[in-house]
Amino acid sequence: MSNFDGKTAIVTGGSSGIGLATAVRLAKKGAKVLITGRRPETLDDASRRHLGLAVIVADVAEPQAAQRTIGEAVERWGRLDLLVNNAGAGALMMLDEISAERIAQIFAVNVVGPSLLVQAALPHLKATRGAIVNVSSIFGHKAGAGLSHYAASKAALEHLTRCWALELATQGIRVNAVAAGPTESGALTGMMGLSPEQAATVAEMERKRIPLGRRGKPDDIATWILNLADPAHEWITGQVIAVDGGLGLA
């Protein structure tokens, strides 16, 4: 029997990359999993290729999406045990390229969205003594030129993790985070908006800087999301675990 048998989980940004790897692992361990995303075709493809995944089209940047997402899982399965805040936004942009709109968009996805999802999930997670795992980045605590506002949003998410862990401990809800290093998840051409050629150049530069000599795979990160989410690890809360091949040391 898996510790996730009969549990219900929501994974935002779950149609690809780290989110999909996490959702698939949870489903294989017996959890009922709802994944969210903005593109119906990508969600449908994920649910066709991987049995046991339910889907909902939802943009975490839209405030009304939080209640709708939590409500969908509870209506389907009657409970909620785990919320994985994986959906992310970012941009590679220097200070002379920023705009108020772009900054607001990044923070809407990386800070406001997870906050509203946690708020909507609270009564259900309290009932199950559930867990929250936030997906941060190594750049939440490591400086990166051209990444200032993405990095700042992830730093905020990491501190929210610690604050929420204190606030919710008396309700039996654990809150932790994984700070992912550069990962082969398509984020460079997707979230960061680079061309394939630019992405290849950046990926090679990252690989050379990582002490363990390679970029991460989605499963590298998913493994630690599940470790932190596992009910067996009931005495771990408020932690930010770096899974980055040693990049944080470089």
Backbone hydrogen bonds, N-H to C=O, Kabsch-Sander energy under -0.5 kcal/mol:
donor,donor_aa,acceptor,acceptor_aa,energy
5,D,2,S,-1.4
6,G,30,G,-1.5
7,K,4,F,-2.1
9,A,32,K,-3.0
10,I,82,L,-2.1
11,V,34,L,-2.6
12,T,84,V,-2.3
14,G,11,V,-0.6
14,G,36,T,-2.0
16,S,13,G,-0.6
19,G,16,S,-0.8
20,L,16,S,-1.5
21,A,17,G,-2.4
22,T,18,I,-2.2
23,A,19,G,-2.5
24,V,20,L,-2.8
25,R,21,A,-1.9
26,L,22,T,-2.4
27,A,23,A,-2.5
28,K,24,V,-2.4
29,K,25,R,-1.2
30,G,27,A,-1.8
31,A,26,L,-2.4
32,K,7,K,-3.1
33,V,31,A,-0.6
33,V,52,G,-1.1
34,L,9,A,-2.6
35,I,33,V,-0.5
35,I,54,A,-2.9
36,T,11,V,-1.9
37,G,56,I,-1.1
43,L,39,R,-2.0
44,D,40,P,-2.8
45,D,41,E,-2.0
46,A,42,T,-2.0
47,S,43,L,-2.3
48,R,44,D,-1.9
49,R,45,D,-2.1
50,H,46,A,-1.6
53,L,50,H,-0.9
54,A,33,V,-3.0
54,A,52,G,-0.6
56,I,35,I,-1.7
58,A,37,G,-2.5
58,A,56,I,-0.7
60,V,58,A,-0.6
62,E,59,D,-2.4
65,A,62,E,-2.2
66,A,63,P,-1.0
68,R,64,Q,-1.3
69,T,65,A,-2.5
70,I,66,A,-2.5
71,G,67,Q,-2.5
72,E,68,R,-1.8
73,A,69,T,-1.6
74,V,70,I,-2.3
75,E,71,G,-2.6
76,R,72,E,-1.9
77,W,73,A,-2.5
78,G,74,V,-2.4
81,D,8,T,-2.5
82,L,8,T,-1.6
83,L,131,A,-1.9
84,V,10,I,-3.0
85,N,83,L,-0.7
85,N,133,V,-1.9
86,N,84,V,-1.5
92,L,192,M,-0.8
93,M,91,A,-1.0
93,M,146,G,-2.3
97,E,94,M,-2.2
98,I,94,M,-0.5
98,I,95,L,-0.9
103,I,99,S,-2.3
104,A,100,A,-2.4
105,Q,101,E,-1.9
106,I,102,R,-2.0
107,F,103,I,-2.3
108,A,104,A,-2.2
109,V,105,Q,-1.6
110,N,106,I,-2.6
111,V,107,F,-2.0
112,V,107,F,-2.6
113,G,108,A,-2.2
115,S,111,V,-1.7
116,L,112,V,-2.3
117,L,113,G,-2.3
118,V,114,P,-2.6
119,Q,115,S,-2.2
120,A,116,L,-2.3
121,A,117,L,-1.9
122,L,118,V,-1.3
122,L,119,Q,-0.5
124,H,121,A,-0.7
125,L,121,A,-2.6
126,K,122,L,-2.7
127,A,123,P,-1.4
128,T,124,H,-1.2
129,R,125,L,-0.9
130,G,125,L,-2.5
131,A,81,D,-2.4
132,I,174,R,-2.4
133,V,83,L,-2.5
134,N,176,N,-2.5
135,V,85,N,-2.5
136,S,134,N,-0.8
136,S,178,V,-3.0
138,I,180,A,-2.4
140,G,137,S,-2.5
141,H,138,I,-1.5
147,L,144,G,-2.0
151,A,147,L,-3.6
152,A,148,S,-2.4
153,S,149,H,-1.9
154,K,150,Y,-1.9
155,A,151,A,-2.4
156,A,152,A,-2.1
157,L,153,S,-1.9
158,E,154,K,-2.3
159,H,155,A,-2.0
160,L,156,A,-2.6
161,T,157,L,-2.1
162,R,158,E,-1.6
163,C,159,H,-2.6
164,W,160,L,-3.4
165,A,161,T,-2.0
166,L,162,R,-1.6
167,E,163,C,-2.4
168,L,164,W,-2.9
169,A,165,A,-0.9
171,Q,168,L,-1.4
172,G,169,A,-1.8
173,I,168,L,-1.8
174,R,130,G,-1.8
174,R,172,G,-0.5
176,N,132,I,-2.3
177,A,239,Q,-2.6
178,V,134,N,-2.3
179,A,241,I,-2.8
180,A,136,S,-1.4
180,A,178,V,-0.9
181,G,243,V,-2.3
184,E,216,G,-3.0
185,S,183,T,-2.5
190,G,186,G,-2.0
192,M,187,A,-3.2
194,L,188,L,-2.7
199,A,195,S,-3.1
200,A,196,P,-2.1
201,T,197,E,-1.8
202,V,198,Q,-2.6
203,A,199,A,-2.8
204,E,200,A,-1.9
205,M,201,T,-2.0
206,E,202,V,-2.6
207,R,203,A,-2.5
208,K,204,E,-1.9
209,R,205,M,-1.0
209,R,206,E,-0.7
210,I,206,E,-1.3
212,L,245,G,-1.9
213,G,210,I,-2.4
216,G,182,P,-3.2
220,D,217,K,-1.4
221,I,217,K,-1.1
222,A,218,P,-2.7
223,T,219,D,-2.2
224,W,220,D,-0.7
224,W,221,I,-0.6
225,I,221,I,-1.8
226,L,222,A,-2.5
227,N,223,T,-1.8
228,L,224,W,-2.2
229,A,225,I,-1.8
230,D,226,L,-1.8
233,H,230,D,-2.2
234,E,231,P,-0.5
234,E,232,A,-0.7
236,I,233,H,-1.3
237,T,235,W,-0.5
238,G,175,V,-3.4
241,I,177,A,-2.8
241,I,239,Q,-0.5
242,A,240,V,-0.6
243,V,179,A,-2.4
243,V,241,I,-0.5
244,D,242,A,-0.5
247,L,244,D,-1.6
249,L,246,G,-1.9
250,A,246,G,-0.6
250,A,247,L,-1.2
